[in-house]
Each structure stands twice: as C-alpha cells, then as structure tokens.
Amino acid sequence: MRAIYLIGFMGAGKTTVSQELARRLNVAVYDTDEEIVKRTGMSINEIFAAEGEEKFRHYEAEVLRSLPSTNAVIATGGGIVGRTGNRLFLKGKRNVVYLHAELESILARLKEDNSRPLLKQDKMKTAKALYESRLPLYRETTEFEIDTSVKTVQQIVDDIIQCMKK
C-alpha cells in the first residue's frame, strides 16, 4: 500500500485521524511534527524561538522526504504546503487527503490550545489570515478533500478508506 498523507490546517484532525486510520489499516503512523521533535531534541516552540520558522520548515521538508512511502499513514504539519517543493513532492505521491474544516470549527477546537507558535499573538486574526492563505495550497496539493467540521473520527476514516478504493 502506498503511504497516505494527511494535510490540512492546524486543528483539522490530522493527528487524531492518522492514528485511527493507521490502526484500521494495520500500518505504521508518522507525524512530521513528532518526527522533527525526535530528531532535533527540541519542541516545536523551542525550534521557532531558537532557530526561527525558516529552520523549522527546513526540518519539516527533510522529515517529509525521509518517511516511508509505503505501508504508512503520515500526518503533516499545517504549514507543510507553504513550500513549493513540499507541494510538488506530495502531489507526486497521489495518496494525499486534505482534511478540511471550516475556520469557525478550527477556532473552536484551538480556543484553549496555546501550543501553536504561529498563533501566539492575536489568535483569531492570525488564524484567519493563515487559513485563507493556505486554503488554495491545500486544494492544489490534494487528491481528495474531506470535510472534518462535523464528522466523527470514524466517519472521516471511513471516508478516507473509500477514497483510497477509487
């Protein structure tokens, strides 16, 4: 089985869905953010503070290319589509699923989450601007789009499995 890549904005459900999808398919699961933390020994916030976003994006691109291309589900960071090279890499893989959630749903999910380095100041305004700038990039990169705004994890996983059968 070719690896399945989940893309989408922060709070869309990539990490949670990837874990359940991998369990159902009986394959390994990877999260690019977790892999960066393992490889650098620093949290995402520490990387942003000490080395900046550009260095984080460099680590992200390296990790993306190093992960298995078969028998895996890979949850990517929300900003992975910001680099043209990452979008081209993912488009070449073809098993890319964009987990879409409406901005209102995302803001509700992230309301109490203070761990996102890009949302440290003026969360609502920053999230809206990021969301709007990334939306066309997600859609340009994906094979399949699934709205996660009101679905359960099980429904989302079922939808992904159905998409992969096509």
N, CA and C atoms as an extended XYZ file, in Angstrom:
498
Properties=species:S:1:pos:R:3:atomname:S:1:resname:S:1:resid:I:1 pbc="F F F"
N         0.836       -1.183        0.000 N   MET     1
C         0.000        0.000        0.000 CA  MET     1
C         0.885        1.252        0.000 C   MET     1
N         0.568        2.197       -0.881 N   ARG     2
C         1.281        3.478       -0.865 CA  ARG     2
C         0.921        4.249        0.404 C   ARG     2
N         1.869        5.009        0.904 N   ALA     3
C         1.610        5.828        2.091 CA  ALA     3
C         0.472        6.798        1.806 C   ALA     3
N        -0.298        7.077        2.834 N   ILE     4
C        -1.371        8.060        2.765 CA  ILE     4
C        -0.906        9.275        3.553 C   ILE     4
N        -0.952       10.440        2.932 N   TYR     5
C        -0.517       11.689        3.554 CA  TYR     5
C        -1.744       12.527        3.887 C   TYR     5
N        -1.826       12.974        5.126 N   LEU     6
C        -2.920       13.846        5.547 CA  LEU     6
C        -2.394       15.268        5.655 C   LEU     6
N        -3.047       16.182        4.953 N   ILE     7
C        -2.690       17.590        5.025 CA  ILE     7
C        -3.907       18.366        5.506 C   ILE     7
N        -3.678       19.560        6.002 N   GLY     8
C        -4.775       20.412        6.432 CA  GLY     8
C        -4.310       21.400        7.485 C   GLY     8
N        -5.168       22.326        7.780 N   PHE     9
C        -4.851       23.383        8.736 CA  PHE     9
C        -4.759       22.803       10.147 C   PHE     9
N        -4.038       23.523       11.009 N   MET    10
C        -3.959       23.089       12.407 CA  MET    10
C        -5.372       22.953       12.968 C   MET    10
N        -5.589       21.897       13.730 N   GLY    11
C        -6.896       21.672       14.329 CA  GLY    11
C        -7.891       20.956       13.427 C   GLY    11
N        -7.484       20.590       12.215 N   ALA    12
C        -8.400       19.903       11.292 CA  ALA    12
C        -8.577       18.433       11.650 C   ALA    12
N        -7.665       17.877       12.463 N   GLY    13
C        -7.796       16.493       12.907 CA  GLY    13
C        -6.761       15.536       12.353 C   GLY    13
N        -5.704       16.044       11.770 N   LYS    14
C        -4.712       15.185       11.100 CA  LYS    14
C        -4.099       14.150       12.043 C   LYS    14
N        -3.661       14.576       13.210 N   THR    15
C        -3.002       13.649       14.139 CA  THR    15
C        -3.969       12.577       14.621 C   THR    15
N        -5.142       12.979       15.062 N   THR    16
C        -6.133       12.029       15.573 CA  THR    16
C        -6.582       11.066       14.484 C   THR    16
N        -6.882       11.594       13.309 N   VAL    17
C        -7.350       10.762       12.203 CA  VAL    17
C        -6.240        9.819       11.745 C   VAL    17
N        -5.008       10.303       11.690 N   SER    18
C        -3.903        9.453       11.226 CA  SER    18
C        -3.737        8.235       12.123 C   SER    18
N        -3.882        8.423       13.417 N   GLN    19
C        -3.719        7.307       14.351 CA  GLN    19
C        -4.801        6.250       14.152 C   GLN    19
N        -6.036        6.690       13.987 N   GLU    20
C        -7.126        5.733       13.787 CA  GLU    20
C        -7.050        5.082       12.408 C   GLU    20
N        -6.700        5.844       11.396 N   LEU    21
C        -6.572        5.289       10.048 CA  LEU    21
C        -5.468        4.232       10.003 C   LEU    21
N        -4.342        4.530       10.611 N   ALA    22
C        -3.233        3.559       10.639 CA  ALA    22
C        -3.635        2.298       11.397 C   ALA    22
N        -4.367        2.480       12.498 N   ARG    23
C        -4.840        1.317       13.263 CA  ARG    23
C        -5.753        0.450       12.397 C   ARG    23
N        -6.689        1.094       11.711 N   ARG    24
C        -7.635        0.350       10.877 CA  ARG    24
C        -6.951       -0.343        9.710 C   ARG    24
N        -5.923        0.275        9.147 N   LEU    25
C        -5.221       -0.306        8.005 CA  LEU    25
C        -4.064       -1.210        8.425 C   LEU    25
N        -3.783       -1.226        9.716 N   ASN    26
C        -2.696       -2.022       10.274 CA  ASN    26
C        -1.347       -1.657        9.640 C   ASN    26
N        -1.074       -0.350        9.623 N   VAL    27
C         0.192        0.162        9.101 CA  VAL    27
C         0.781        1.141       10.121 C   VAL    27
N         2.005        1.547        9.891 N   ALA    28
C         2.676        2.494       10.780 CA  ALA    28
C         2.089        3.893       10.610 C   ALA    28
N         2.196        4.685       11.662 N   VAL    29
C         1.745        6.069       11.606 CA  VAL    29
C         2.909        6.983       11.964 C   VAL    29
N         3.022        8.084       11.234 N   TYR    30
C         4.065        9.079       11.472 CA  TYR    30
C         3.419       10.451       11.502 C   TYR    30
N         3.968       11.312       12.318 N   ASP    31
C         3.539       12.706       12.383 CA  ASP    31
C         4.795       13.543       12.156 C   ASP    31
N         4.796       14.378       11.129 N   THR    32
C         6.021       15.114       10.802 CA  THR    32
C         6.494       15.977       11.970 C   THR    32
N         5.560       16.588       12.693 N   ASP    33
C         5.965       17.403       13.845 CA  ASP    33
C         6.647       16.547       14.913 C   ASP    33
N         6.074       15.386       15.212 N   GLU    34
C         6.683       14.488       16.207 CA  GLU    34
C         8.062       14.018       15.759 C   GLU    34
N         8.199       13.746       14.475 N   GLU    35
C         9.494       13.300       13.954 CA  GLU    35
C        10.545       14.407       14.073 C   GLU    35
N        10.147       15.652       13.842 N   ILE    36
C        11.069       16.780       13.997 CA  ILE    36
C        11.525       16.888       15.447 C   ILE    36
N        10.602       16.754       16.378 N   VAL    37
C        10.934       16.820       17.806 CA  VAL    37
C        11.917       15.703       18.166 C   VAL    37
N        11.656       14.490       17.691 N   LYS    38
C        12.559       13.366       17.962 CA  LYS    38
C        13.958       13.630       17.426 C   LYS    38
N        14.035       14.132       16.201 N   ARG    39
C        15.334       14.306       15.540 CA  ARG    39
C        16.133       15.485       16.083 C   ARG    39
N        15.440       16.537       16.505 N   THR    40
C        16.155       17.731       16.970 CA  THR    40
C        16.336       17.767       18.482 C   THR    40
N        15.498       17.021       19.202 N   GLY    41
C        15.536       17.071       20.660 CA  GLY    41
C        14.938       18.349       21.225 C   GLY    41
N        14.229       19.100       20.377 N   MET    42
C        13.588       20.337       20.822 CA  MET    42
C        12.102       20.288       20.478 C   MET    42
N        11.291       20.985       21.272 N   SER    43
C         9.870       21.106       20.952 CA  SER    43
C         9.717       22.052       19.761 C   SER    43
N         8.562       22.026       19.159 N   ILE    44
C         8.297       22.926       18.037 CA  ILE    44
C         8.455       24.380       18.493 C   ILE    44
N         7.908       24.703       19.652 N   ASN    45
C         8.035       26.067       20.175 CA  ASN    45
C         9.494       26.449       20.398 C   ASN    45
N        10.295       25.511       20.895 N   GLU    46
C        11.723       25.790       21.108 CA  GLU    46
C        12.440       26.040       19.782 C   GLU    46
N        12.102       25.264       18.765 N   ILE    47
C        12.717       25.468       17.445 CA  ILE    47
C        12.359       26.851       16.908 C   ILE    47
N        11.083       27.203       16.985 N   PHE    48
C        10.660       28.521       16.499 CA  PHE    48
C        11.382       29.631       17.253 C   PHE    48
N        11.510       29.472       18.572 N   ALA    49
C        12.142       30.518       19.387 CA  ALA    49
C        13.649       30.607       19.147 C   ALA    49
N        14.307       29.462       19.061 N   ALA    50
C        15.772       29.454       18.969 CA  ALA    50
C        16.290       29.582       17.536 C   ALA    50
N        15.575       28.975       16.578 N   GLU    51
C        16.097       28.896       15.219 CA  GLU    51
C        15.208       29.559       14.165 C   GLU    51
N        13.974       29.843       14.536 N   GLY    52
C        13.063       30.519       13.618 CA  GLY    52
C        12.230       29.575       12.771 C   GLY    52
N        11.208       30.151       12.164 N   GLU    53
C        10.291       29.360       11.353 CA  GLU    53
C        10.974       28.772       10.118 C   GLU    53
N        11.871       29.517        9.496 N   GLU    54
C        12.524       29.033        8.278 CA  GLU    54
C        13.307       27.743        8.541 C   GLU    54
N        14.009       27.677        9.658 N   LYS    55
C        14.761       26.468       10.004 CA  LYS    55
C        13.797       25.312       10.289 C   LYS    55
N        12.686       25.626       10.973 N   PHE    56
C        11.675       24.597       11.218 CA  PHE    56
C        11.166       24.039        9.891 C   PHE    56
N        10.893       24.919        8.932 N   ARG    57
C        10.387       24.476        7.626 CA  ARG    57
C        11.426       23.621        6.889 C   ARG    57
N        12.688       23.917        7.112 N   HIS    58
C        13.761       23.095        6.547 CA  HIS    58
C        13.704       21.686        7.145 C   HIS    58
N        13.604       21.605        8.472 N   TYR    59
C        13.490       20.292        9.134 CA  TYR    59
C        12.260       19.542        8.618 C   TYR    59
N        11.169       20.264        8.460 N   GLU    60
C         9.913       19.668        8.017 CA  GLU    60
C        10.063       19.039        6.632 C   GLU    60
N        10.710       19.751        5.722 N   ALA    61
C        10.922       19.233        4.365 CA  ALA    61
C        11.808       17.989        4.396 C   ALA    61
N        12.858       18.012        5.209 N   GLU    62
C        13.744       16.842        5.334 CA  GLU    62
C        12.986       15.635        5.857 C   GLU    62
N        12.210       15.848        6.912 N   VAL    63
C        11.455       14.750        7.524 CA  VAL    63
C        10.449       14.180        6.521 C   VAL    63
N         9.724       15.044        5.837 N   LEU    64
C         8.724       14.593        4.864 CA  LEU    64
C         9.339       13.621        3.867 C   LEU    64
N        10.494       13.955        3.353 N   ARG    65
C        11.138       13.121        2.337 CA  ARG    65
C        11.762       11.850        2.904 C   ARG    65
N        12.001       11.820        4.202 N   SER    66
C        12.668       10.670        4.812 CA  SER    66
C        11.704        9.577        5.277 C   SER    66
N        10.427        9.885        5.340 N   LEU    67
C         9.456        8.919        5.870 CA  LEU    67
C         9.122        7.858        4.826 C   LEU    67
N         8.683        6.674        5.281 N   PRO    68
C         8.381        5.582        4.347 CA  PRO    68
C         7.324        5.977        3.320 C   PRO    68
N         7.470        5.488        2.124 N   SER    69
C         6.498        5.792        1.066 CA  SER    69
C         5.477        4.665        0.885 C   SER    69
N         5.595        3.623        1.707 N   THR    70
C         4.626        2.531        1.662 CA  THR    70
C         4.248        2.129        3.079 C   THR    70
N         3.082        1.511        3.190 N   ASN    71
C         2.588        0.948        4.452 CA  ASN    71
C         2.682        1.929        5.618 C   ASN    71
N         2.193        3.146        5.382 N   ALA    72
C         2.237        4.170        6.421 CA  ALA    72
C         1.136        5.200        6.203 C   ALA    72
N         0.753        5.813        7.309 N   VAL    73
C        -0.098        6.994        7.286 CA  VAL    73
C         0.741        8.113        7.876 C   VAL    73
N         0.787        9.239        7.171 N   ILE    74
C         1.648       10.343        7.583 CA  ILE    74
C         0.819       11.601        7.780 C   ILE    74
N         0.806       12.090        9.014 N   ALA    75
C         0.148       13.360        9.334 CA  ALA    75
C         1.192       14.458        9.203 C   ALA    75
N         0.887       15.455        8.402 N   THR    76
C         1.836       16.532        8.178 CA  THR    76
C         1.459       17.754        9.004 C   THR    76
N         2.415       18.654        9.159 N   GLY    77
C         2.140       19.910        9.826 CA  GLY    77
C         1.289       20.798        8.938 C   GLY    77
N         0.526       21.676        9.550 N   GLY    78
C        -0.393       22.529        8.805 CA  GLY    78
C         0.261       23.417        7.772 C   GLY    78
N         1.515       23.787        7.988 N   GLY    79
C         2.194       24.692        7.075 CA  GLY    79
C         3.065       24.019        6.034 C   GLY    79
N         2.996       22.706        5.969 N   ILE    80
C         3.883       21.972        5.058 CA  ILE    80
C         3.666       22.374        3.602 C   ILE    80
N         2.470       22.821        3.267 N   VAL    81
C         2.173       23.196        1.881 CA  VAL    81
C         2.740       24.569        1.511 C   VAL    81
N         3.330       25.249        2.459 N   GLY    82
C         3.884       26.574        2.194 CA  GLY    82
C         5.085       26.566        1.269 C   GLY    82
N         5.791       25.468        1.231 N   ARG    83
C         6.958       25.342        0.351 CA  ARG    83
C         6.551       24.634       -0.941 C   ARG    83
N         6.906       25.244       -2.049 N   THR    84
C         6.588       24.673       -3.355 CA  THR    84
C         7.137       23.253       -3.483 C   THR    84
N         8.354       23.025       -3.030 N   GLY    85
C         8.952       21.698       -3.121 CA  GLY    85
C         8.156       20.643       -2.381 C   GLY    85
N         7.597       20.998       -1.231 N   ASN    86
C         6.766       20.050       -0.481 CA  ASN    86
C         5.479       19.746       -1.231 C   ASN    86
N         4.865       20.774       -1.809 N   ARG    87
C         3.632       20.551       -2.572 CA  ARG    87
C         3.899       19.630       -3.758 C   ARG    87
N         4.978       19.874       -4.464 N   LEU    88
C         5.309       19.023       -5.617 CA  LEU    88
C         5.591       17.593       -5.184 C   LEU    88
N         6.311       17.433       -4.081 N   PHE    89
C         6.600       16.104       -3.548 CA  PHE    89
C         5.298       15.372       -3.232 C   PHE    89
N         4.398       16.046       -2.531 N   LEU    90
C         3.134       15.421       -2.137 CA  LEU    90
C         2.250       15.116       -3.350 C   LEU    90
N         2.172       16.046       -4.283 N   LYS    91
C         1.360       15.805       -5.482 CA  LYS    91
C         1.849       14.570       -6.228 C   LYS    91
N         3.142       14.328       -6.195 N   GLY    92
C         3.706       13.154       -6.837 CA  GLY    92
C         3.333       11.851       -6.153 C   GLY    92
N         2.969       11.938       -4.899 N   LYS    93
C         2.613       10.734       -4.134 CA  LYS    93
C         1.187       10.270       -4.415 C   LYS    93
N         0.318       11.183       -4.752 N   ARG    94
C        -1.069       10.926       -5.151 CA  ARG    94
C        -2.005       10.518       -4.025 C   ARG    94
N        -1.574        9.846       -2.985 N   ASN    95
C        -2.465        9.473       -1.877 CA  ASN    95
C        -2.475       10.571       -0.827 C   ASN    95
N        -2.868       11.759       -1.244 N   VAL    96
C        -2.872       12.916       -0.353 CA  VAL    96
C        -4.323       13.290       -0.069 C   VAL    96
N        -4.654       13.358        1.218 N   VAL    97
C        -6.010       13.682        1.646 CA  VAL    97
C        -5.971       14.998        2.411 C   VAL    97
N        -6.752       15.945        1.935 N   TYR    98
C        -6.875       17.228        2.616 CA  TYR    98
C        -8.039       17.146        3.586 C   TYR    98
N        -7.732       17.247        4.870 N   LEU    99
C        -8.765       17.288        5.895 CA  LEU    99
C        -9.156       18.744        6.071 C   LEU    99
N       -10.302       19.088        5.539 N   HIS   100
C       -10.788       20.462        5.565 CA  HIS   100
C       -11.743       20.645        6.746 C   HIS   100
N       -11.583       21.744        7.430 N   ALA   101
C       -12.548       22.142        8.459 CA  ALA   101
C       -12.793       23.626        8.276 C   ALA   101
N       -14.006       24.026        8.503 N   GLU   102
C       -14.334       25.444        8.416 CA  GLU   102
C       -13.577       26.188        9.507 C   GLU   102
N       -13.230       27.433        9.225 N   LEU   103
C       -12.445       28.231       10.161 CA  LEU   103
C       -13.112       28.314       11.532 C   LEU   103
N       -14.416       28.446       11.563 N   GLU   104
C       -15.129       28.539       12.847 CA  GLU   104
C       -14.914       27.275       13.680 C   GLU   104
N       -14.941       26.116       13.036 N   SER   105
C       -14.706       24.847       13.740 CA  SER   105
C       -13.284       24.786       14.274 C   SER   105
N       -12.339       25.220       13.450 N   ILE   106
C       -10.933       25.204       13.863 CA  ILE   106
C       -10.711       26.128       15.049 C   ILE   106
N       -11.255       27.325       14.979 N   LEU   107
C       -11.080       28.279       16.081 CA  LEU   107
C       -11.681       27.736       17.374 C   LEU   107
N       -12.811       27.061       17.277 N   ALA   108
C       -13.416       26.458       18.472 CA  ALA   108
C       -12.505       25.364       19.035 C   ALA   108
N       -11.918       24.556       18.165 N   ARG   109
C       -11.028       23.484       18.604 CA  ARG   109
C        -9.739       24.026       19.223 C   ARG   109
N        -9.251       25.143       18.702 N   LEU   110
C        -7.972       25.705       19.159 CA  LEU   110
C        -8.127       26.747       20.269 C   LEU   110
N        -9.340       26.980       20.692 N   LYS   111
C        -9.624       28.045       21.651 CA  LYS   111
C        -8.720       28.001       22.880 C   LYS   111
N        -8.526       26.827       23.450 N   GLU   112
C        -7.722       26.675       24.667 CA  GLU   112
C        -6.302       26.189       24.389 C   GLU   112
N        -5.956       26.028       23.111 N   ASP   113
C        -4.649       25.498       22.735 CA  ASP   113
C        -3.645       26.639       22.597 C   ASP   113
N        -2.683       26.674       23.493 N   ASN   114
C        -1.659       27.722       23.457 CA  ASN   114
C        -0.312       27.190       22.987 C   ASN   114
N        -0.314       26.017       22.363 N   SER   115
C         0.944       25.385       21.959 CA  SER   115
C         1.354       25.718       20.529 C   SER   115
N         0.547       26.461       19.814 N   ARG   116
C         0.815       26.735       18.397 CA  ARG   116
C         1.667       27.992       18.247 C   ARG   116
N         2.925       27.838       17.807 N   PRO   117
C         3.822       29.000       17.754 CA  PRO   117
C         3.353       30.108       16.812 C   PRO   117
N         2.639       29.759       15.767 N   LEU   118
C         2.195       30.786       14.826 CA  LEU   118
C         0.946       31.528       15.292 C   LEU   118
N         0.361       31.068       16.411 N   LEU   119
C        -0.838       31.729       16.931 CA  LEU   119
C        -0.588       32.388       18.288 C   LEU   119
N         0.635       32.770       18.532 N   LYS   120
C         0.977       33.352       19.838 CA  LYS   120
C         0.339       34.721       20.043 C   LYS   120
N         0.151       35.481       18.964 N   GLN   121
C        -0.409       36.825       19.095 CA  GLN   121
C        -1.650       36.946       18.234 C   GLN   121
N        -2.679       37.557       18.793 N   ASP   122
C        -3.937       37.807       18.095 CA  ASP   122
C        -4.406       36.567       17.342 C   ASP   122
N        -4.736       35.551       18.109 N   LYS   123
C        -5.058       34.225       17.578 CA  LYS   123
C        -6.088       34.258       16.452 C   LYS   123
N        -7.174       34.977       16.633 N   MET   124
C        -8.254       34.988       15.635 CA  MET   124
C        -7.783       35.592       14.309 C   MET   124
N        -7.150       36.746       14.374 N   LYS   125
C        -6.704       37.439       13.157 CA  LYS   125
C        -5.620       36.633       12.441 C   LYS   125
N        -4.672       36.111       13.211 N   THR   126
C        -3.575       35.325       12.640 CA  THR   126
C        -4.100       34.041       12.007 C   THR   126
N        -4.981       33.340       12.719 N   ALA   127
C        -5.533       32.087       12.197 CA  ALA   127
C        -6.304       32.331       10.903 C   ALA   127
N        -7.093       33.379       10.858 N   LYS   128
C        -7.877       33.681        9.657 CA  LYS   128
C        -6.956       33.961        8.469 C   LYS   128
N        -5.930       34.766        8.672 N   ALA   129
C        -5.000       35.092        7.586 CA  ALA   129
C        -4.252       33.843        7.101 C   ALA   129
N        -3.762       33.023        8.041 N   LEU   130
C        -3.064       31.783        7.666 CA  LEU   130
C        -3.995       30.836        6.921 C   LEU   130
N        -5.196       30.675        7.453 N   TYR   131
C        -6.190       29.781        6.862 CA  TYR   131
C        -6.471       30.181        5.419 C   TYR   131
N        -6.736       31.460        5.223 N   GLU   132
C        -7.071       31.940        3.878 CA  GLU   132
C        -5.894       31.816        2.911 C   GLU   132
N        -4.676       32.011        3.403 N   SER   133
C        -3.514       31.898        2.517 CA  SER   133
C        -3.190       30.443        2.178 C   SER   133
N        -3.482       29.525        3.082 N   ARG   134
C        -3.144       28.116        2.851 CA  ARG   134
C        -4.229       27.338        2.120 C   ARG   134
N        -5.463       27.774        2.214 N   LEU   135
C        -6.579       27.027        1.626 CA  LEU   135
C        -6.335       26.664        0.159 C   LEU   135
N        -5.955       27.603       -0.708 N   PRO   136
C        -5.714       27.201       -2.101 CA  PRO   136
C        -4.529       26.255       -2.256 C   PRO   136
N        -3.557       26.335       -1.357 N   LEU   137
C        -2.396       25.447       -1.428 CA  LEU   137
C        -2.777       24.014       -1.069 C   LEU   137
N        -3.636       23.854       -0.059 N   TYR   138
C        -4.121       22.506        0.281 CA  TYR   138
C        -4.866       21.910       -0.914 C   TYR   138
N        -5.729       22.714       -1.490 N   ARG   139
C        -6.560       22.214       -2.589 CA  ARG   139
C        -5.736       21.923       -3.841 C   ARG   139
N        -4.675       22.663       -4.044 N   GLU   140
C        -3.775       22.429       -5.177 CA  GLU   140
C        -3.001       21.116       -5.005 C   GLU   140
N        -2.756       20.733       -3.769 N   THR   141
C        -1.869       19.617       -3.458 CA  THR   141
C        -2.589       18.284       -3.348 C   THR   141
N        -3.875       18.296       -3.085 N   THR   142
C        -4.575       17.077       -2.697 CA  THR   142
C        -5.217       16.302       -3.849 C   THR   142
N        -5.428       15.040       -3.600 N   GLU   143
C        -6.232       14.178       -4.469 CA  GLU   143
C        -7.671       14.152       -3.964 C   GLU   143
N        -7.820       14.177       -2.642 N   PHE   144
C        -9.131       14.005       -2.015 CA  PHE   144
C        -9.306       15.041       -0.906 C   PHE   144
N       -10.506       15.584       -0.811 N   GLU   145
C       -10.822       16.532        0.250 CA  GLU   145
C       -11.979       15.983        1.073 C   GLU   145
N       -11.789       15.981        2.385 N   ILE   146
C       -12.829       15.501        3.290 CA  ILE   146
C       -13.083       16.585        4.326 C   ILE   146
N       -14.349       16.962        4.473 N   ASP   147
C       -14.712       17.990        5.455 CA  ASP   147
C       -14.815       17.335        6.825 C   ASP   147
N       -13.997       17.818        7.756 N   THR   148
C       -13.966       17.252        9.111 CA  THR   148
C       -14.733       18.103       10.113 C   THR   148
N       -15.400       19.143        9.648 N   SER   149
C       -16.039       20.103       10.546 CA  SER   149
C       -17.025       19.454       11.513 C   SER   149
N       -17.833       18.528       11.016 N   VAL   150
C       -18.876       17.959       11.872 CA  VAL   150
C       -18.887       16.428       11.894 C   VAL   150
N       -17.867       15.795       11.333 N   LYS   151
C       -17.822       14.327       11.288 CA  LYS   151
C       -17.037       13.774       12.466 C   LYS   151
N       -17.372       12.539       12.822 N   THR   152
C       -16.598       11.837       13.842 CA  THR   152
C       -15.315       11.310       13.205 C   THR   152
N       -14.370       10.937       14.045 N   VAL   153
C       -13.122       10.350       13.547 CA  VAL   153
C       -13.431        9.099       12.726 C   VAL   153
N       -14.344        8.275       13.207 N   GLN   154
C       -14.706        7.047       12.482 CA  GLN   154
C       -15.263        7.362       11.096 C   GLN   154
N       -16.115        8.374       10.992 N   GLN   155
C       -16.681        8.751        9.693 CA  GLN   155
C       -15.593        9.247        8.751 C   GLN   155
N       -14.672       10.029        9.277 N   ILE   156
C       -13.577       10.554        8.457 CA  ILE   156
C       -12.703        9.417        7.939 C   ILE   156
N       -12.368        8.483        8.828 N   VAL   157
C       -11.547        7.331        8.437 CA  VAL   157
C       -12.282        6.493        7.392 C   VAL   157
N       -13.563        6.271        7.593 N   ASP   158
C       -14.357        5.534        6.596 CA  ASP   158
C       -14.302        6.234        5.235 C   ASP   158
N       -14.440        7.561        5.251 N   ASP   159
C       -14.389        8.334        4.006 CA  ASP   159
C       -13.024        8.181        3.323 C   ASP   159
N       -11.967        8.249        4.090 N   ILE   160
C       -10.619        8.114        3.522 CA  ILE   160
C       -10.440        6.732        2.892 C   ILE   160
N       -10.860        5.710        3.596 N   ILE   161
C       -10.729        4.341        3.079 CA  ILE   161
C       -11.525        4.206        1.775 C   ILE   161
N       -12.709        4.793        1.709 N   GLN   162
C       -13.498        4.749        0.482 CA  GLN   162
C       -12.782        5.471       -0.664 C   GLN   162
N       -12.187        6.626       -0.356 N   CYS   163
C       -11.430        7.381       -1.384 CA  CYS   163
C       -10.270        6.563       -1.920 C   CYS   163
N        -9.601        5.833       -1.060 N   MET   164
C        -8.422        5.062       -1.464 CA  MET   164
C        -8.808        3.872       -2.347 C   MET   164
N       -10.063        3.449       -2.281 N   LYS   165
C       -10.508        2.326       -3.107 CA  LYS   165
C       -10.798        2.741       -4.541 C   LYS   165
N       -10.938        4.053       -4.755 N   LYS   166
C       -11.276        4.561       -6.099 CA  LYS   166
C       -10.072        4.505       -7.017 C   LYS   166
